[in-house]
Amino acid sequence: MNKVLQADQINKHFRKPVNFHVLKDISFEVKKGEFASIMGKSGSGKSTLLYILSTMDTDYEGKLYLNEELVTGKPHQELSHLRNKHIGFVFQFHYLLSEFSVMENVMLPARKLALKSDAAIEHDAMEKLEMLNIAHLAGKRASRISGGEKQRVAIARALINNPSILMGDEPTGNLDSYNAENVFQIFKRLKEEEGLSLLVVTHDYDFAKRTDRIIEMEDGRITGNSAGSAR
């Protein structure tokens, strides 16, 4: 299996207050182990596209494939299961539950998927925290750690179900340059060592140019699809 994600002629309209054609004939794919970024000005349709690719928005025309399986048209319950199992998310804001411990936050998506015992999930969560050098924070409340640490916890949470693809919506947008670089290096390592596919919406050109490929968007269309320097 080579293609983890494939968009085929995706079109999206906002119907209210007036008809607005927000995404126009979007077609591209993300291969296994590829680190791709999506760039474009505000309003170009990047986040709307990511919402569709993540299966959360089903009101579109065209076809979406995940692991070479057509997911367009599947019922919401099935999509919810597929999303939790195969797609990890990292957002600009970490969305951690502040009263929960770091460990409990990381375990949440696996508990929702309910394929493993709690002890096995805890073991997996600790592995992810160790991989990201934050195992020492496991028992701390999420409200008690720094911004950079919170984003690493959010990455660990996104990885807990061993997804096929990690999607990010401005994952470094809220971080200083030191922590943004940290996140980039984590993503790069996930690609190189774990063979994970990544698709990241970003405004940060320095981040994007070091990914394998930059998908450029303007006015709801893909206007460029070029190789990054992948350093």
N, C-alpha and C positions, 0 to 999 in steps of 0.2 A: 504494500500500500504506500503510494508515494504522495498523494494529495490528502492533506488533513482537512483543508477547508477549500471550498470552491463556490464562488458566486457566479451565476450565469444570468446575464441580462436582467439585473435587479433594477426595478423602477419603484419609486415611492412618491406618493402624492399626499400632501396635507389638504384635506377637503375644506376645512373651516379656518377662518371666516370666508376665505375664497380659495378656489383650487390653486395649489402651488406644487409644481413638479420639482420635488426636492432632490431626488436621486435619479439619474438618467443613464440607463443602459450600463450598469456597473458589472463588469466581468473581470475576475482575476482569481488566482488560486494561491494558496500557501502550502508549500511542500513540507514534508516531515523534516524536522530539524532546521527549518528556515526561520530567520529572525527578520521580519519585515516591519516597516513603519509606514504610517499614513500621515501625510502632511497637507496642510492647506490653511487658508485664512479662516477666521471665525465665520460661520455661516456657509462654509463650502459643503457641508453635509457629512463631515467625518464622524461625529458622534452618532448621528442618525444611522449611518451605515453600520457602525460598530454594534448598535442596538439590534439591528436586523441580523448581523452575522452571529451575534450571541444567542439568537433564537428568542429573545425577549419581545421583539416586535414582529408580529406575524402578518401585519397588514401591508403587504407589498406584492408587486408582480415580479415574476421571474422564479428562478430556482436556486436553492441553497443546499449544498452537500456538506456533510460532516463525516470524515473518514470514508468518503466515497459512497455514502448512503444519503439518499434524498430525504431531507428533513422538512422541506416545505409541505404544508398541508397536514402534518401530524397533529394529533390532539394535544392540547395544552399540558395535560398531565404527563404525557410521554416526553414532550419537549422539556419539561421541568426536570425530569429524570436524566435525560440526555445531557442537558446543560450542566447539571450538578456533577455528573460522572466525567464528562469529557472536556469541559471548558472551565479554566480558572480565570478569575477576574482580579485585576488590581486597578483601583481608581485613583483619582487625584487626592481624594480624601479617603482615609483608611477604613472608615465605617466599622471600627471595632466597638464592641460593647464594653463601655468603660468600667462597669462594675464587675465584669467577668475577669478572670485571670487570663494571662497570655495563652496558657495551655488550653483553657476552655474555649477561647476565641478560635484558636487553630483547629480544634476538634469539631467545631459546629457543622461544617458542610459534610463531614464524614458521618456524623451522628444522623444528619438528615437523610443521607443516602442509605444508611442502616444495612450495610453489607458485611460489617465486621463487628466483633464484640468491642465493648468500651475499652477493655485492656489493650486490644490490638490497635484501636484508634489512638489511644494515648501513646503507645509505642511509636506509631507512625508519626504522630505530631512531634514527639521528642526528636526523632530523626531529622525532620524538616527544620526544627529550631537549631539543632546542632549544625546542619548544613549551612545555615545562615548566620552562624556564630552568635546566637542569642539564646542558647539553652539555659543560661544562667538567669534569664528573665521569666522562665516558665511559670513560676508561682506568683509573680507580681501582678497586681491589678493593671489592666490596660491603661487606666487613667494616670498611672504613676511612671510611665516611661516616656522617653523623648520622641519628637516627631520622626526622626530618622529610624528609631527602633520600631515605632508603630508601623511604618511602611514596610519594614522587614517582616513584622508579624503578619501583616496583610498578605505579603507574598507567600509566607509559610502556609497561611490559611488557604490561599488560592491553589497551592500545590498538594494539599492533603489527600485529595482523591486521585492523585497521579493523572492529571488531565492530558488530553492529546494536544491541546493548545492553550497557551496563556494569552489572554487579551488584556491590554492596558489602555485606559483612557486618561491621558496626561498623568502617568504614574509618578513623574518627577516634578509636576507643576507646582507642588506646594513645598518643595524641598530646596535647601540651599545647595550650592554647587558641590560641596563635599558629599552630602547624602545622595544627591542626584547621580553623581559618579558611582557611588556605592551600588545604587539600584541598577545602573547600566551594567556594571561588572557582574552582579548576581545574574542578570538576564543572560549575559554573554556565556557565563559558566553553565547555566541551565541548558543552553543550546549546545555547547561544545561537549559537556560531560554527560548530560542526561538525554541528549537528542530531542529536546523539547522544541516544539514550534511556538513562535511568539509573533503576535501582531499588536503593534503599539501605536495608538494615535498620540501624536506629540506636536507641540509648537517649537520644540527645541531642535534646531537644525544640527547643532553639535552632537546631539544624541542620535538623530536620524541618520546622519551621514556615516555613522559607524555601524549601522545595521547592514544586513545583506542586501536589502532592497528598499528603495523609497517609492511609495505609491503616492503620487501627487494629485490632489483634488482641487477643482475650482468649479464653482457654480453647479455642484451636484454631479460633475463628470470626473472621470479619471483623465488627467491631462498629461501625466507622465508616469513611467514605470521603469525606474533606472536602478542599476546596481549601486549600493553604497560602497564604502571602502572596506567595511567589515574588519576593522582593525581590532 
